[in-house]
């Protein structure tokens, strides 16, 4: 009884594997090209309502993270006044990055000032040249505001590949038996005749090679 059940299970498993193989082959043969994922253009940014910056006080090594509202009043931290005019972040389909237009004033006598863009991914492009404070852009937060993200472009599937022409298996048969045409002799050149082989003396040893190394 056990042997009968094992044989039946083996036949069912073999039939299932054959069915999967046939289905996979048909899917590969009749597959259609897939459209690429939808991606925002490279120059697309989303406006946000809050700029998040990190401030390092070099005198006491204290780090503070500040949320500066865009278009609002300046944020005061120790001797810093920070004002945010705009904050932009990359859309989800692009590499993460954030940029803010900041106006920073160090109120120390002769303190440094900054007015321009600070980028989270490239902090070296916008630097507050202060001996006391180091200000870095972290991210954008808050509600969405202008500029808003456009609609994602609809991806277009590539055209299907043309079907390959069937290969005639008999076309390559018999090529090895074809006689190649004789190569023409260049003009002015004549192949030298082969030198005659000297006759072996009667008392020559048949197991010794001739002078040219041939038996």
Long-range contacts (C-beta under 8 A, 24 or more apart in sequence): 32-157, 32-160, 33-157, 33-158, 33-159, 33-160, 33-161, 34-157, 35-155, 35-156, 35-157, 35-158, 36-155, 37-93, 37-155, 38-93, 38-152, 38-153, 38-154, 38-155, 39-93, 39-94, 39-152, 39-153, 40-91, 40-93, 40-94, 40-149, 40-150, 40-152, 41-153, 42-94, 44-90, 44-91, 44-94, 44-149, 44-150, 45-88, 45-89, 45-90, 45-91, 45-99, 45-147, 46-88, 46-89, 46-90, 46-91, 46-140, 46-144, 46-147, 46-148, 46-149, 47-86, 47-87, 47-88, 47-144, 47-145, 47-146, 47-147, 47-148, 48-87, 48-88, 48-89, 48-140, 48-141, 48-142, 48-143, 48-144, 48-145, 49-87, 49-141, 49-142, 49-143, 49-144, 49-145, 50-84, 50-87, 50-140, 50-141, 50-142, 51-84, 51-87, 51-100, 51-102, 51-137, 51-140, 51-141, 52-137, 52-138, 52-139, 52-140, 52-141, 53-82, 53-100, 53-102, 53-118, 53-135, 53-136, 53-137, 53-138, 54-135, 54-136, 54-138, 55-80, 55-133, 55-134, 55-135, 56-133, 56-134, 56-135, 56-136, 57-132, 57-133, 58-131, 58-132, 58-133, 58-134, 59-132, 65-138, 67-141, 68-100, 68-102, 69-142, 70-142, 70-145, 74-103, 78-133, 79-106, 79-107, 79-108, 79-111, 79-132, 79-133, 80-104, 80-105, 80-106, 80-107, 80-133, 80-135, 81-105, 81-107, 82-135, 87-140, 87-142, 88-140, 88-147, 89-139, 89-140, 91-149, 93-152, 95-121, 96-120, 96-121, 97-121, 98-137, 98-138, 98-139, 98-140, 99-137, 100-137, 100-140, 102-126, 102-135, 102-137, 104-128, 104-135, 106-130, 106-132, 106-133, 108-132
